Amino acid sequence: MADWYRGHLRQQVPALLEKWQPVIGKEVSSWRIQKMKTKWGSCNIPEKRILLNLELAKKSPECLEYILVHELVHLHERHHNERFRVLMDQYMPKWRSCRDLLKNEPLAYEHWIY
């Protein structure tokens, strides 16, 4: 199943990068999908590399788009400070609704109770 989710994300991400990199004015050198326990995404700023959590395949497309934009904005601003929030508001005015949705959901369901 994980391979299917990975393939699903691999199909979506290139179009999102094509859409958002020109808007944000930053380009990534590479991106990867990885199962992550504590984050939805991360950005290696010096290397311009984005890492996306495999679990995003189970979320709405808007959540994937939000995380991708979030990580691209980190190429402008490392910290989640006022400048970061202003940039997010500029590029994706409704970003907070996706952030709040993801904050209230678990990163993964490792153990199901029946």
Stockholm file with secondary structure:
# STOCKHOLM 1.0

chainA/1-114         MADWYRGHLRQQVPALLEKWQPVIGKEVSSWRIQKMKTKWGSCNIPEKRILLNLELAKKSPECLEYILVHELVHLHERHHNERFRVLMDQYMPKWRSCRDLLKNEPLAYEHWIY
#=GR chainA/1-114 SS CHHHHHHHHHHHHHHHHHHHHHHHTCCCSEEEEECCSSCSEEEETTTTEEEEEGGGGGSCHHHHHHHHHHHHHTTTCSSSSHHHHHHHHHHCTTHHHHHHHHHTSCSCCCSCCC
#=GC SS_cons         CHHHHHHHHHHHHHHHHHHHHHHHTCCCSEEEEECCSSCSEEEETTTTEEEEEGGGGGSCHHHHHHHHHHHHHTTTCSSSSHHHHHHHHHHCTTHHHHHHHHHTSCSCCCSCCC
//
